[in-house]
Amino acid sequence: MSAAMSLCCLTPAGADGLRDTVLRDAILASGFLPAEETHIEQPQDLVEVGKLLFESRLLSFNNDTACASCHIDRFGSADGIVNAIGTEGEGVGSERVLNGGDIVPRNALPFWGRGGIGFDTFFWDGKVDASSGYVISQFGDRNPSTDPLVVAVHLPPAEIGEMVIDRSETEAMQTEDVETANKLYDILTARVRDDDVLGPNLAAARQVEQGDIQFLDIAEAIASFIRFNYRIGQTRLHDFVFEEAKLSDQERDGGLLFYGSGGCVTCHRGPYFSDLDFHVVPFPQAGFGRNGFGVDYGRFNVNLLEADRYAMRTPPLLNVAKTAPYGHSGSIPDLKDVIRAHIDPLYAIDPSKMTLNDRNEFYGRLRLWAVSPLNGVVMSEEDVRDLAAFLETISYDSEMSVAIVD
């Protein structure tokens, strides 16, 4: 008897049970793990001082921006706006856009799962990448650490417009070499050493003399906080897979689509719902882009491989329902719309509002997307709603609350 005939002969409860089994098996086959199997234990005192550093403006050159300025609990550890606003930004969410400030030409990434076991590629373009077993970064052969998350933490404080104000007085900090970065780190480290709270607490957590604190100690503490605070938590999907809890019919149908004909699992797999690899999805470009003039070449900017032009690292989907807007430039505001745009790129654009250059760049992205597994996938509106419902099952809360600093 065929599987289809067997399914037809089942009672509704039996059919539901079979669908549950099929979905659980598919999820496990994709590399999904119990949350705790992705965790790296962290010293609590280092986590706590890391949180204080995460919330401190002392790590921006002109003392006006903290990590917590753009990574806010309300927006799922992102910032809730299209392109991030760095130095001179004020307020949270749309307030930062209205109040002005320096634009960082990409969407702020959330932190869920960052630095867990196997999570070794960071930023949209993978400019810190340890997938080969050793760290490749802008530091070249002078990486400050063998831990890719610690290396990644070094970059925002040295980024022009992000935490270094883009003004004539910072021209000496804009040479983009390791020596200049180290001079900047020395300035920031001196502030932390001299702070009445951060200095002694960091020294105690790192077991060094306060006068001997280095920027590496600061980065280790922030990385420890990120690893602990945003580690994978127990979600309803974990309950379904490992404790045989129930999903709604809509959530289960969305899951079967995600791991089946929808093709989502091709890239969004494993415990982080990402292959941590690079792919082209022709989303609209919002803002002036990393390369200027409304262009962002993504991974190509890092490795100069033509095959990676426009490619971005697959974003992990943990807590995706909380982290709108979506895409590398934040150009798609709604979860259902970003699902549609994955399989139907024309859905998200209006050619009448695009310049000739915009259209040319879009055609370039579309050409590369056309050879991907997503080309040819068709979804109904019901399918899109089911998928969005399924994605709600991988939501959870952080371990600690981050203070609002702006």
C-alpha positions in Angstrom: 0.0 0.0 0.0 1.4 3.4 -0.9 2.1 6.1 1.7 -0.7 8.2 0.2 -3.2 5.4 0.4 -2.0 4.7 4.0 -2.5 8.3 4.9 -6.0 8.3 3.4 -6.9 5.3 5.6 -5.8 7.0 8.8 -8.1 8.7 11.2 -7.7 12.5 11.5 -5.8 12.0 14.7 -3.6 9.3 13.1 -2.9 11.6 10.1 -1.9 14.4 12.4 0.4 12.1 14.3 2.0 11.0 11.1 2.5 14.6 10.0 4.1 15.3 13.3 6.5 12.4 12.9 7.4 13.4 9.4 8.1 17.0 10.5 10.2 16.0 13.6 12.3 13.6 11.5 12.9 16.4 8.9 13.9 18.9 11.6 16.3 16.5 13.2 17.8 15.6 9.8 18.5 19.3 9.1 20.8 19.4 12.2 18.5 20.9 14.8 19.8 20.4 18.3 18.7 20.8 21.9 19.4 24.4 22.9 22.0 23.5 25.5 24.1 21.6 23.0 25.0 24.9 21.3 26.0 26.7 24.6 29.5 27.6 25.6 29.7 28.2 29.4 30.7 31.7 30.4 32.1 33.0 33.7 29.3 35.0 35.4 31.5 37.9 36.5 32.8 38.3 33.0 29.3 38.2 31.6 28.2 40.9 34.1 31.0 43.3 33.3 30.5 42.5 29.6 27.0 43.7 29.9 28.1 47.0 31.5 30.6 47.5 28.6 27.9 46.7 26.1 25.8 49.5 27.5 28.7 52.0 27.9 29.3 54.9 25.5 33.0 54.9 26.5 33.7 52.6 23.6 32.8 55.1 21.0 35.5 57.7 20.1 33.2 60.7 20.9 31.3 59.1 23.8 27.9 59.1 22.2 27.3 55.5 21.0 27.2 52.2 22.8 26.6 48.6 21.5 23.2 48.9 23.1 22.4 52.0 21.0 21.7 49.7 18.0 21.0 46.3 19.8 17.8 46.8 21.7 15.5 44.3 23.4 12.4 45.9 22.0 13.5 45.1 18.5 14.8 41.6 19.1 18.4 42.8 19.7 18.4 44.8 16.5 17.3 48.4 16.1 14.0 48.3 14.3 15.1 50.7 11.4 16.2 50.2 7.8 19.8 51.2 7.9 21.5 51.6 11.3 22.2 55.0 12.7 25.6 55.1 14.5 27.4 58.2 15.8 25.4 61.3 16.6 22.2 59.2 16.8 19.7 59.9 19.5 16.7 57.8 20.7 15.6 54.3 19.7 13.9 52.9 16.7 12.4 55.6 14.4 13.5 58.3 16.7 17.1 57.8 15.6 16.0 58.4 12.0 14.1 61.5 12.8 16.9 62.9 15.0 19.6 62.3 12.4 23.0 60.8 12.8 25.6 59.0 10.8 24.1 56.2 8.6 25.6 52.7 8.7 24.6 51.4 5.2 23.4 48.0 6.4 20.6 46.7 8.6 21.7 46.0 12.2 22.0 42.3 12.8 20.5 40.7 15.9 22.7 38.6 18.2 20.7 35.4 18.7 22.9 32.4 18.9 26.1 34.4 18.1 29.2 32.7 19.2 27.6 29.4 20.1 29.2 26.1 19.2 29.6 26.1 15.4 28.6 29.7 14.9 31.9 31.0 13.3 31.0 33.5 10.5 30.0 37.1 11.4 28.5 40.1 9.7 26.4 40.2 6.5 29.5 39.8 4.3 31.4 37.4 6.5 34.2 39.8 7.1 35.1 37.7 10.2 35.1 34.0 9.1 36.5 31.0 11.0 34.7 28.4 9.0 38.0 27.1 7.6 39.3 26.5 11.1 41.3 29.7 11.4 40.1 33.3 11.6 40.1 35.4 8.4 39.4 39.1 9.0 40.4 42.6 8.2 43.3 42.2 10.7 45.0 39.8 8.2 47.7 37.9 10.0 47.4 40.1 13.1 44.1 38.9 14.5 43.8 39.9 18.1 42.3 36.5 19.0 41.7 33.0 17.7 38.0 33.4 18.8 36.0 34.8 15.8 33.4 36.4 18.1 36.2 38.3 20.0 37.7 39.4 16.7 34.2 40.6 15.5 33.7 42.6 18.7 36.9 44.6 17.8 35.4 46.0 14.6 32.4 48.2 15.5 34.4 50.6 17.8 36.8 51.2 14.9 34.1 51.7 12.2 33.7 55.2 10.8 30.1 56.4 11.3 29.3 53.4 13.6 31.3 54.3 16.7 33.9 56.7 15.3 32.4 60.0 14.2 33.1 61.0 10.6 34.5 64.4 11.1 37.8 66.3 10.3 39.0 65.7 13.9 39.0 61.9 13.3 40.8 61.9 10.0 43.8 60.3 11.6 41.5 57.4 12.7 40.3 56.8 9.1 43.3 55.1 7.6 41.8 51.6 8.0 45.0 49.9 9.0 45.8 47.8 12.1 48.2 50.4 13.6 45.6 53.1 13.6 43.0 50.7 15.0 45.4 49.8 17.8 45.9 53.5 18.6 42.2 53.9 18.9 41.8 50.8 21.1 44.5 52.3 23.4 42.4 55.4 23.8 39.2 53.5 24.5 41.0 51.1 26.9 42.4 54.0 28.9 38.8 55.2 29.5 37.7 51.8 30.7 40.8 51.4 33.0 40.1 54.8 34.6 36.3 54.2 35.1 35.4 53.7 38.8 33.1 50.8 38.0 34.3 49.2 34.7 38.0 49.3 35.6 38.0 47.3 38.8 35.2 44.9 37.7 36.9 44.0 34.5 40.3 43.6 36.2 38.8 41.2 38.7 36.9 39.2 36.0 40.0 38.9 33.8 42.3 38.4 36.8 44.7 41.2 35.8 45.9 44.4 37.5 43.6 47.3 36.6 46.5 49.2 35.1 47.2 46.2 32.8 43.8 46.0 31.2 44.0 45.7 27.4 41.4 46.1 24.7 41.4 42.3 24.3 40.1 42.1 27.9 37.2 44.4 26.9 36.4 42.4 23.8 36.5 39.1 25.7 34.0 40.5 28.2 31.6 41.8 25.6 31.9 38.5 23.7 31.2 36.6 26.9 28.0 38.7 27.5 26.8 38.1 23.9 27.4 34.4 24.2 25.4 34.1 27.4 22.7 36.6 26.9 21.7 35.7 23.4 22.4 31.9 23.5 19.7 29.7 22.1 16.8 29.3 24.5 14.1 26.8 24.8 11.5 27.5 22.1 8.2 26.0 21.2 9.9 24.2 18.4 12.3 22.6 20.8 9.3 21.5 22.9 7.7 20.0 19.8 10.8 18.1 18.6 12.3 16.9 21.9 9.3 16.8 24.3 6.5 15.9 21.8 4.6 19.1 22.5 2.0 20.1 19.9 2.0 22.7 17.2 -1.1 24.2 15.8 -2.2 22.9 12.4 -1.0 26.1 10.7 2.4 25.9 12.4 2.8 22.3 11.5 1.8 22.9 7.9 4.3 25.8 7.7 7.0 23.5 9.1 6.3 20.9 6.5 6.6 23.5 3.9 9.8 25.0 5.4 11.5 21.5 5.4 9.8 20.4 2.2 8.6 21.9 -1.0 9.3 25.5 0.2 13.0 24.9 0.0 13.7 27.1 3.0 15.9 24.4 4.7 18.3 24.6 1.7 19.9 27.6 3.4 18.2 27.9 6.7 19.2 24.7 8.5 20.9 23.5 11.6 20.4 24.8 15.2 20.8 28.5 14.1 18.6 28.1 11.0 21.5 29.2 8.8 24.1 27.4 6.8 26.4 30.4 7.5 27.2 30.4 3.8 26.7 33.1 1.2 23.8 33.4 -1.3 22.2 36.0 -3.5 18.6 37.0 -2.9 17.6 40.0 -5.0 15.9 42.2 -2.3 15.5 45.9 -3.1 18.5 48.0 -1.9 17.5 50.6 0.7 19.9 53.5 1.2 23.2 54.3 -0.4 24.7 50.8 0.2 28.1 49.7 1.3 29.6 50.5 -2.2 27.7 53.8 -2.6 25.1 54.9 -5.2 22.6 52.3 -4.0 25.0 49.4 -4.4 26.1 46.7 -2.0 28.4 44.0 -3.4 28.2 42.0 -0.2 30.7 39.1 0.1 32.5 40.3 -3.0 33.9 43.2 -1.0 35.6 40.7 1.2 37.0 38.1 -1.2 36.8 39.8 -4.6 35.3 36.6 -6.1 32.9 37.5 -9.0 30.7 34.5 -8.0 30.1 36.2 -4.7 29.0 39.6 -6.0 25.8 40.6 -4.1 26.0 37.5 -1.9 25.2 37.9 1.8 25.5 35.4 4.6 22.3 33.5 5.3 20.7 35.3 8.3 19.9 33.0 11.2 16.2 32.9 11.8 16.1 32.6 15.6 13.6 35.2 16.8 13.0 36.3 13.3 9.5 37.4 14.1 10.9 40.1 16.4 13.7 41.5 14.2 12.0 43.4 11.4 12.8 45.0 9.0 14.5 42.4 6.9 17.3 42.0 4.4 20.9 43.3 4.4 19.6 46.9 3.9 16.4 46.5 5.9 14.3 47.1 2.7 11.4 44.7 3.6 9.4 45.6 6.7 7.1 42.6 7.0 7.9 38.9 7.7 5.3 37.7 5.2 6.6 40.0 2.6 10.2 38.8 3.0 9.0 35.3 2.5 7.3 36.3 -0.7 10.3 38.2 -1.9 12.6 35.1 -1.5 10.6 33.2 -4.1 9.2 36.1 -6.2 11.7 39.0 -6.2 9.5 41.1 -8.5 6.9 41.2 -5.7 9.1 43.6 -3.7 10.0 46.1 -6.3 8.4 49.0 -8.3 10.4 49.5 -11.5 8.8 52.9 -12.0 10.5 54.2 -8.9 13.9 52.8 -9.8 16.7 54.6 -11.5 18.5 53.1 -14.5 21.4 52.2 -12.2 19.0 50.6 -9.7 17.4 48.4 -12.4 20.8 47.4 -13.7 22.0 46.3 -10.3 18.7 44.5 -9.6 19.1 42.6 -12.9 22.6 41.5 -11.8 21.2 40.2 -8.5 18.3 38.5 -10.3 20.6 36.8 -12.7 22.5 35.2 -9.9 19.4 34.3 -7.9 17.9 32.5 -11.0 20.3 29.6 -10.7 19.4 29.1 -7.0 17.1 26.3 -5.7 14.5 29.0 -4.8 13.9 29.8 -8.5 10.7 27.9 -9.4 9.3 27.6 -5.9 5.6 28.7 -5.9 3.7 29.5 -2.7 0.1 30.5 -2.2 -1.0 33.2 0.3 -2.0 30.4 2.7 1.5 28.9 2.4 3.0 32.2 3.2 0.8 32.6 6.3 1.6 29.1 7.4 5.4 29.7 7.1 5.1 32.9 9.1 3.2 31.0 11.8 5.9 28.3 11.9 8.7 30.9 12.2 6.9 32.3 15.3 7.7 28.9 17.0 11.5 29.7 17.2 11.0 32.8 19.4 12.4 33.1 22.9 13.7 35.8 25.4 17.2 36.8 26.2 18.8 35.9 29.6 19.2 39.5 30.7 17.6 42.9 30.0 19.8 45.4 28.2 19.4 49.0 29.4 18.1 51.7 27.1 21.1 54.1 26.7 19.7 56.6 24.2 
